[in-house]
């Protein structure tokens, strides 16, 4: 068995600065690639969230309609699902249907119109989208509420 001198042990006991920097560089490239690949998924997640919010709000609007024989007016808005509307027409049998009205994924309130511009025989729900401006090409609307 050969004995190693203390001088030889000192050179093999750690990592060099080059090795550490190489590992950090590889990790940075992997993290950067993962972030680049996930950016598209964030947009899909936001669209899915808007769709789920539209479904939940539509369900509660239909429940409101069954309770009160009419949908809330545009003036009453979606807040009619959270607190009793003071504007006419007053609901006959109001109950709180939501804790709070959700905001869209960009932090803006959903727009509610009854009767709708897009759905004249129904109601419109609109998310202003990433630009937070109504009427931009990125608005997201409910298309299934014309029933």
DRENZADREN-923676 format. One record per residue (C-alpha): x, y, z. Coordinates in Angstrom, 2 decimals. Example, Ala and Ser with C-alpha at 12.3 -4.5 7.8 and 13.67 -1.06 7.14 Angstrom:
2
<xx=12.30	yy=-4.50	zz=7.80>
<xx=13.67	yy=-1.06	zz=7.14>
END
This chain:
147
<xx=0.00	yy=0.00	zz=0.00>
<xx=1.39	yy=3.35	zz=-0.95>
<xx=1.21	yy=6.29	zz=1.33>
<xx=0.20	yy=9.63	zz=-0.10>
<xx=2.16	yy=12.62	zz=0.98>
<xx=0.27	yy=15.53	zz=2.63>
<xx=1.29	yy=17.69	zz=-0.31>
<xx=-0.42	yy=15.31	zz=-2.74>
<xx=-3.59	yy=15.19	zz=-0.61>
<xx=-3.85	yy=18.98	zz=-0.59>
<xx=-4.09	yy=19.09	zz=-4.40>
<xx=-6.80	yy=16.42	zz=-4.69>
<xx=-8.97	yy=17.38	zz=-1.73>
<xx=-11.23	yy=20.08	zz=-3.30>
<xx=-12.70	yy=21.53	zz=-6.44>
<xx=-11.03	yy=24.15	zz=-8.53>
<xx=-12.66	yy=27.47	zz=-9.29>
<xx=-12.98	yy=26.37	zz=-12.91>
<xx=-14.93	yy=23.23	zz=-11.97>
<xx=-17.32	yy=25.21	zz=-9.75>
<xx=-17.90	yy=27.83	zz=-12.45>
<xx=-18.50	yy=25.10	zz=-15.04>
<xx=-21.18	yy=23.47	zz=-12.86>
<xx=-22.85	yy=26.84	zz=-12.17>
<xx=-22.83	yy=27.60	zz=-15.90>
<xx=-24.55	yy=24.30	zz=-16.70>
<xx=-27.18	yy=24.92	zz=-14.01>
<xx=-27.82	yy=28.42	zz=-15.38>
<xx=-28.34	yy=27.04	zz=-18.90>
<xx=-30.77	yy=24.38	zz=-17.62>
<xx=-32.78	yy=26.90	zz=-15.56>
<xx=-32.89	yy=29.33	zz=-18.47>
<xx=-34.14	yy=26.60	zz=-20.80>
<xx=-36.84	yy=25.56	zz=-18.35>
<xx=-38.08	yy=29.14	zz=-17.96>
<xx=-38.14	yy=29.59	zz=-21.75>
<xx=-40.18	yy=26.41	zz=-22.17>
<xx=-42.65	yy=27.32	zz=-19.39>
<xx=-43.50	yy=30.80	zz=-20.69>
<xx=-46.07	yy=29.39	zz=-23.15>
<xx=-47.65	yy=27.37	zz=-20.36>
<xx=-48.37	yy=30.51	zz=-18.36>
<xx=-50.53	yy=31.87	zz=-21.18>
<xx=-52.41	yy=28.56	zz=-21.39>
<xx=-52.93	yy=28.59	zz=-17.62>
<xx=-54.33	yy=32.12	zz=-17.74>
<xx=-56.75	yy=31.17	zz=-20.53>
<xx=-57.86	yy=28.13	zz=-18.52>
<xx=-58.41	yy=30.31	zz=-15.47>
<xx=-60.59	yy=32.74	zz=-17.45>
<xx=-62.63	yy=29.82	zz=-18.81>
<xx=-63.11	yy=28.42	zz=-15.30>
<xx=-64.09	yy=31.85	zz=-13.95>
<xx=-66.60	yy=32.32	zz=-16.78>
<xx=-68.12	yy=28.94	zz=-15.97>
<xx=-68.37	yy=29.68	zz=-12.25>
<xx=-69.81	yy=33.16	zz=-12.77>
<xx=-72.28	yy=31.89	zz=-15.40>
<xx=-73.49	yy=29.19	zz=-13.03>
<xx=-74.09	yy=31.72	zz=-10.27>
<xx=-75.83	yy=34.10	zz=-12.70>
<xx=-78.19	yy=31.29	zz=-13.72>
<xx=-78.87	yy=30.57	zz=-10.04>
<xx=-79.60	yy=34.26	zz=-9.47>
<xx=-81.96	yy=34.16	zz=-12.44>
<xx=-83.81	yy=31.13	zz=-11.05>
<xx=-84.17	yy=32.81	zz=-7.64>
<xx=-85.28	yy=36.21	zz=-8.93>
<xx=-86.83	yy=35.48	zz=-12.34>
<xx=-84.27	yy=37.73	zz=-14.06>
<xx=-80.53	yy=38.28	zz=-14.40>
<xx=-78.83	yy=41.22	zz=-12.70>
<xx=-78.80	yy=44.34	zz=-14.85>
<xx=-75.56	yy=45.80	zz=-16.20>
<xx=-75.89	yy=48.56	zz=-13.60>
<xx=-76.18	yy=46.02	zz=-10.77>
<xx=-73.26	yy=44.10	zz=-12.24>
<xx=-71.60	yy=41.01	zz=-10.88>
<xx=-71.63	yy=42.55	zz=-7.40>
<xx=-75.29	yy=41.43	zz=-7.28>
<xx=-73.90	yy=37.94	zz=-6.64>
<xx=-72.01	yy=39.19	zz=-3.57>
<xx=-74.30	yy=41.78	zz=-1.97>
<xx=-77.96	yy=42.63	zz=-2.36>
<xx=-78.40	yy=45.18	zz=-5.16>
<xx=-79.83	yy=48.53	zz=-4.18>
<xx=-80.58	yy=49.54	zz=-7.79>
<xx=-83.86	yy=48.59	zz=-9.42>
<xx=-85.15	yy=46.06	zz=-10.21>
<xx=-84.76	yy=44.79	zz=-6.66>
<xx=-84.36	yy=41.02	zz=-6.40>
<xx=-87.29	yy=39.18	zz=-4.79>
<xx=-85.39	yy=36.36	zz=-3.11>
<xx=-81.76	yy=37.41	zz=-2.94>
<xx=-79.09	yy=35.19	zz=-1.40>
<xx=-75.35	yy=35.65	zz=-1.46>
<xx=-74.02	yy=33.38	zz=-4.20>
<xx=-70.31	yy=34.27	zz=-4.13>
<xx=-67.87	yy=35.38	zz=-1.43>
<xx=-66.35	yy=37.86	zz=-3.87>
<xx=-66.28	yy=38.42	zz=-7.60>
<xx=-63.01	yy=37.05	zz=-8.97>
<xx=-60.57	yy=39.24	zz=-10.87>
<xx=-59.15	yy=38.06	zz=-14.18>
<xx=-55.57	yy=36.69	zz=-14.24>
<xx=-54.26	yy=40.18	zz=-15.02>
<xx=-55.87	yy=41.67	zz=-11.89>
<xx=-58.75	yy=43.44	zz=-13.64>
<xx=-62.47	yy=42.98	zz=-12.93>
<xx=-64.52	yy=41.04	zz=-15.46>
<xx=-66.97	yy=43.14	zz=-17.47>
<xx=-70.63	yy=42.11	zz=-17.33>
<xx=-73.33	yy=43.34	zz=-19.70>
<xx=-76.98	yy=42.32	zz=-19.75>
<xx=-78.24	yy=42.31	zz=-22.42>
<xx=-74.95	yy=41.63	zz=-24.11>
<xx=-73.48	yy=43.29	zz=-27.16>
<xx=-71.99	yy=40.00	zz=-28.33>
<xx=-74.92	yy=37.91	zz=-27.06>
<xx=-78.04	yy=40.10	zz=-27.42>
<xx=-80.31	yy=37.36	zz=-26.05>
<xx=-77.97	yy=36.61	zz=-23.18>
<xx=-75.18	yy=38.31	zz=-21.27>
<xx=-71.57	yy=39.13	zz=-21.94>
<xx=-68.64	yy=38.35	zz=-19.70>
<xx=-65.40	yy=39.92	zz=-20.87>
<xx=-61.81	yy=39.79	zz=-19.69>
<xx=-59.80	yy=42.70	zz=-21.07>
<xx=-56.82	yy=40.41	zz=-21.51>
<xx=-53.11	yy=41.12	zz=-21.10>
<xx=-53.32	yy=44.73	zz=-22.37>
<xx=-55.99	yy=45.55	zz=-19.73>
<xx=-57.88	yy=47.63	zz=-22.33>
<xx=-61.39	yy=46.85	zz=-23.50>
<xx=-61.72	yy=46.43	zz=-27.22>
<xx=-58.16	yy=45.33	zz=-27.85>
<xx=-57.59	yy=42.26	zz=-29.98>
<xx=-56.74	yy=40.21	zz=-26.91>
<xx=-60.11	yy=40.42	zz=-25.12>
<xx=-61.52	yy=37.10	zz=-23.96>
<xx=-65.30	yy=36.71	zz=-24.02>
<xx=-67.86	yy=34.09	zz=-23.13>
<xx=-69.21	yy=32.63	zz=-26.36>
<xx=-71.45	yy=29.96	zz=-24.87>
<xx=-73.96	yy=32.14	zz=-23.01>
<xx=-76.35	yy=32.62	zz=-25.92>
<xx=-78.49	yy=29.67	zz=-24.83>
END
